[in-house]
Structures are given as structure tokens and as C-alpha cells.
């Protein structure tokens, strides 16, 4: 996350540009990586998207980032500055900071103490911490991990609850509230954060109108999602009719027969690519999105190391 000092004499767009330079320099962004859209980053920082755009333009003029059609701004040059340029720019920044510190009345010992303290905090803040999203089925974990990785611009791993043992080195494990005790009982050394997730309301709306005499077709990416999603959909919509379900990891040979049998076909976002060629044959179809509740995203934001 980028920190903005609104009391600083340094313009906010320059602070944003410097923070992105820093993230590129320490490897958080690599060549070819996509930067957040201007409006997305502006919303996260609570500033105008024009300010973010100005920061991006400054970086683009310096040859550090560029634009690609359909991709927005991407990192073009992740190579560090040469030593002389690093020293020159670093001296300028430290000189400005020292003048401000002296102006506050700090003496030499106090400045030295604060400098050492900030270095320690920097090391702590930039240390690599492993975040894992664990869910009852792999597809839910993947969808939520992608959502968090996009929101926070950092790597998030995912797995099913049964696979959590493979991530014994995790620092933070994010799980649905109903699975928190289960994960705690595993004796993990990681911090465990409970979250809630939502199923797409458009899909639930269609299912809630289905008659029990109709047949629901469910297509998932992985087979371990079938039982859990079927149970959830029945619980949320009170649909008591027959359900025909397949996963695309088993191939697409079952899709044609499923479409013939069902009145409404629901497919997860992970199965969308495999299902797309068959959609024109379905009587009705709707995509089922899986995502963390916005309130949970904000909770995670507050605890991410």
C-alpha cells in the first residue's frame, strides 16, 4: 500500500510516483507487470485520479512505465539506476529531510535515533510475508486470492482446506468464518482471519425463480466444488429440484448432454472459458461469480503485514 503524507511539501503526485519507483526497485513490480488503473489506485488512496494520472505520466516520461493497448500502464524498465544517479538522488532526498528535521528542533542524536528506527521499520514492512486463501473448494480460494492480489497488488496463494498443510510457511491464512475453528485446530502458526464471501446475485435471482420440476445444470472448474456449491445454491434459493453437475477438469464431453438435460445452466467463472462454445445451445445460462464481501476485503486490508 502507498502511504500519502498530506502535510508534506512534496506534491502528492510526486509521492505516488516515488512510491511506485520504490516498489519497482525492490521487486514488487517487475518488467511487464500491469499497474493499477488510475481510478482504482485513486480510490484506494483517497485522491483524485488526475493526481494518479500525473504520477503515471511522470514515470512514463522517465521511461519507467508505458502504455499497452488494452492493458493500461505497465512497467517497461525495472532496472535500477546506476550508482552515481542513485547517490545523487538519494543525497537530495536526505538533504531535504534533514533540513526539515533540524527545523523541528531535533538534535543530532535524535535524528540518528529516528533514522535507525525508520530503517528497522522499513525492513519489517518490506519483509516477505506469505498470504494464503484457504476455502472449502479450490475454485473459491482461487477467486478470492485473485481478488485480493488485484486489490493489494501483491501475491496471494490459494488452496482448498485439505491442502492447507502444504503451506506451513504461511504468515496469514484467510478462510471463511465457518472454517476458522477448523483451521485453528490444525495448529497453524499463521494468523487466521475469518471472512465472508458472496455468490453472484444475478445467478441466485434466476435460481430462486426455478420450479422444482425443472433441472439445474451446474458447471465448475474443479470437481471438489460440485457438492459444496450444490448445497449452497439449494440453501440460498430453496431450489429443491434435480441438479446435474460436471467439472471441466473432467473434460467437456459431458457438457453437450448436460445442456440437453437442464432448463438453466449455471457455470462458475473458472469454467467460463470451457463453457463459452456451448452457451448458444443452452435454454438459459448465467455465470456464477465467487468473491469476497467488500467488508471482508477492507478487514483484510487492515491486517495485511
N, C-alpha and C positions, 0 to 999 in steps of 0.2 A: 504494500500500500504506500502511496506517495503522501508524505506529510507536507502540509502547506503552513507556512508561518505568515499569517496575515499582518503581523506587526513589523515584519522585516522591510528594510529599504529595498531589498531585491524584488523586482517585479514578479508577480505570481507566474506569468508565463515562463519567465526565466527559471524560477524554482522548479516548475514542471519539467522543462527541458533538461535541467541539470540532473533531476532525479532519474529521468529516463536514460541519460548518459551513464549515470552510475549503475543502473540495472543492466545496461548493455556491457559496461566494463566488467562487472562482476559475474557475468554469465547468465543472469536471469532471462535476458533476451539474447538470442543468437541470430546470426545472419539468416534471413528468410522468415523469421518469426513475425507474426502479424501483431501490430499494436492495437489496443482497444479503440473502437470508433470514438470520434471526438465527443459526441453527445453522451456516450456511455461513461467515458472517463470523467467528463464534466459533471455528470450526475453523481458519480461516486465521490468526487472531491468537493461538491457543492460550489462549483464555479461556473462561469459562462463557457459554453462550448467554443465561443470565439477565442477565449483565452487559451484553451487547449489547442485550437487550430493554429494560433500564433506560435505556440511552443513547437508544434509539429513542423511548421514552416521553417522555423529557425534551425531545427535539426535537419530538415531536408536541404536547406541552403548550405549546411555544413557537410552534406554528403553522407550523413549518418543513416538517414532513413529515406525512403522514396515511396512512390505510389505504384500499385499494380492494379490493373483493371479488374474490378470485382473483388479485390482483396483489401482495399484501403491502404493504410500506411504499413510498410514492412521494413524491417531492419536491413540495410544494404551493406553497411560497413561496421562489423563488430570488432575490428582490430583496434587494440589500444593505441593511444597516442604515443609518439616516440618520447623518450625520456626527457629531452630538453623541453618539449612542449608541455609535458605533464608537470615538470618542475616549475615552469613559468606560470602556468595557470593555477597550480596549487599555491604558489607563493602569493599570487594576487588575492586568492580567496582567503588565505590565512591572515594576510595583512589587514584585510577589511574586517575580519572577525576580531582580531586583536585590538584594533583601534576602537571597536565598539565595546569590547570588554574593559579596556582601560577607561573609556568614557563612563562606564558604570561605576568606576571606583575600585575595581578589583586589583589586588596587588599581584606580584609575580607568582607567589606561592599558590594563591587562589586560582590563578589562570592555569598553572601547571596541574593542579588537582583536577580542575574541570576538564582539561584536555585528556588526562588519563582516564577519567570517568567516562567520557564520551567515547573513547576508543574501546573501552570494555563493553559498553552498551552496543556499539556498532558490531563488535564481534558476536555478541549474543544474538542481536536481531537478525544478522545475516547468516547465522549458522543454519545448516541444512536440517530441516525438520520434515519427517515423513508423515503425510496425511493419508489416511485410508478411509474410504467409504465402504462399509460392510452392510449388506442388505439380505433379506431372505432369499432373493434370487439375483443372479449376476446382472441381469439387464437393468434392474432398478439401481443397483450400485453404480453401474457404468453411466447411466443417465444423470444421476446426481453428482458423480465425480466430474463429469464434463461440465455440468452447470457451475460447480464451484471453481473449477480450473479457469473457466471463462470469466467468472465474476472477479476472481482474485489474482488472475494472471500468474498462477503458479501450479506446479504439478500436483495432482491428486490421484492416488491409486484407488482401485476398486476391487471388490471381491464379494463372493457370497459369504454368509456367516460360516458355512462349513469350511471355507478356505482361509479363514482369518489367521489360522495358525501359521500360514506361510509368511505372514507379515509381523513376526515377533519383534521386529525392529521399529515398528510404528511408534510415533510420538503422539499422534492424535487419531483416535478412531471415532468415526461418525456413524451412528446407527439409528434406526427408527426407535422411538421411545419404548415401544413394546418389547424391544430386544436388548435394552440396556442391561437389565439384570443378567440376562444370558451371557452377554459379553463380559461383564464384571466377574461372573463366576468362573470364567476361563483363566483368571489370574493374570490378565494382560498388564504390562507395566505402563501402557499408554493412558493418556487422559481419554475418557469416554464421554462423548457429547451426544445427547439424545436430540433427534429432530423429527419433524413430521413431513410427510410428502403428500402430493396431490395427484389424482388421476384426472385426465383431461375432461372438463365439464361437457364439452360437445359430445364426446363419446358416451358419457354417463347419461346425458339427456336422451340420446337415441335409445339406449338400452332400457331406460326406465319406462319407455313407451311400448316396449315389445310385449306381445301377448305370450302367455306361457305355452301356447300351441305352436309358436314359431321356434325356429332354430337359430342359435347364435353361433357364428364361426369365429374362433379366436386364433390369431397367428402371432407367435412370439419369435424372438431371435433364438433363445435357448430353451431347452426342454424343461429346465428347472423352474421356469416362470409359469408354466401351464397351470399347475394345481393351485398355486398361491393367487394368481390373477383371477382364475375362475371363481375362487372363494370370495375374493374381494369384490368382484363385479356383482356377484349374486347378493352379497351383503349390502352393497351400496344402492343397488337398483331394485332389489326384491324380485329380480327375474328368476323364475323357477323352472323355465323350460329347458330343453336339451341344449347342450353345448358340445360342439365339435371343435377340437383344438389340435393344432400342429405347431411345430417349431421349424424354422427354416434351416437350423443346423442339421436337420434330418434330410434336407434336400427339398426341392419344390415339386416333386412328383405328386404330393398329396394335395397341392393347392387346387388343382382343377376339380377334383372330386369334392373338396370342402366347399368350394364356391357353388357347386350344383346343389349341395345339401342345405346350405344356410340361407336364411332370409336377410340377415345383417352380418357383415363381416367386419370384425374389429381387428386391427393389426397394430402392434407396437411400433414405436419409432425405429427401434433396432431392426425390425423386419421389413421396413418400408421399401428398401431397395429391391428385395427379392419379390415382394408382393406387387410392386408397381405394374409389371407387364400383364398382370391378371385382373387389374381393377375394372377394366371395361366389361368384364364378364359377370361381375357381381351385381346382384339386385340392389343392394345398398352397402356402402362401406364407409368406415370412419377410422381415422387414425387416433390411437390412444397414446397421448403424451404422458410421460412419467417425469415428475420434477419435485424438487424440494419446495415447501411453502416459503414464501418470501420472508416471513418472520423467522424461519429457521436459518435462512441464508444470513440474515443480519445477526443472529445469535452466533453462528459460526464465525462470522467476520470479527466479532468481539473477542474470540478466544484463540484465533489462529496465532501461533507463535511467530 
